[in-house]
Amino acid sequence: MARMDEITVGIIGMGEMGKMYARRISAAGWKVIACDRPSKYAELKQEFSDCPKVQILLDGHRVSRLGDYIIYSVEAEAIDSIVALYGPSTKQGAVVGGQTSCKAPELAAFEKHLPEDVDIVSCHSLHGPKVDPKGQPLVQINHRASPRSVGLVRQILSCFGSKRVEISGEEHDHITADTQAVTHAAFLSMGTAWCANDQFPWETDRYIGGIENVKVNLMLRIYSNKWHVYAGLAILNPWAKIQIKQYAASVTELFKLMLGGERDKLEKRIKAAASTVFTPQEREERLLLSDEVLDRFSLGKPPKEKKRNNHLALLAMVDCWSELQIVPYDHMICSTPLFRLWLGVTQYLFRKPGLLDEVLTTAVEDHSFRRDDLEFTFAARAWSECVSFGDFQSYRDRFERIQEYFKPRFPEATRVGNEMINVIFESM
């Protein structure tokens, strides 16, 4: 066991996750040195003036020279250039890791730019900075490290109280694509569609109550974060590109069946997908979500009578998983809170007696969602094209435009969303 007074933890990049790491690690008793861009030096010194164990330094060279365990908490898009800049200054015998959501470019940057006498142990907290890390998955990747270095990182990160999962970088990227990429694409597309129709969904009775509450709250939760949190995972992860493209294809093909009134073909395709995703064993498990829990968290006034919805986003999700032979339950140990909720509402739809048949009938016979579904289909294809082209600037422009539209409701949505996540996880 390393002595706290002998170890210094360095953090390069003080975005929301970097700040959360700095506060929690220092609160556990470790000395933390941290930096961001030199232009943020004075602001960060003031912000952390109440944390005596956190010292803000001017740049990453100083952090690299002094840190025994150094965490790069920067955008995945920028990881190579930042490690190229500060990596050569790394203290001899130090341990270095990163917090990006896509490990292939991160580990490649470390191997390329770090001295050979430096060990590499990366990590990834599978939740946002506003979520309590206790009990949440924390991936540790022992890429190039001695047992001593692996143990040091375990000891330092144990302060989060998270569920540790030790896997390779390749396994991490595959699992995060399976559990996060398509989930993000679905909610990004929902927000895009509602924005295109100049619609705040919580003001429309057909988007209030039950499953709708989860969809609306999580859509707002995603758009209240920084764009790069999602862009790096989608654009730099090769598996993510494949899955987002398939999701857009599933949305398009199912919508065409709805437009054509082809109930039999739609039902056959959806139920075949369900049999692939929800195996007999999963169908016997209890539902992750209940009516009582789903109905509690609404941003709008509950209607006297719930409106039917064809839930194109959910149908397409299961169709996408089926087409790619993904069984989402296999990755629950590395799942984010958002993914668990998304899987919960999907499971609810497909296993609630009579609900799936009602949804399929609504999809063909009820045209009240046609405008929304049309914009949702356009949005799913547009996000897929943006990711396929690897266009970070286009991704950012699109994200921030929609973010600005929903921005006034972020404080309330964050409060309700946090409460919803806490209550739902307690019931799971």
Summary of the structure (lengths in Angstrom):
residues: 428
radius of gyration: 22.4
end to end distance: 35.1
largest distance: 69.6
contacts: 1490
relative contact order: 0.11
helix: 64%
strand: 9%
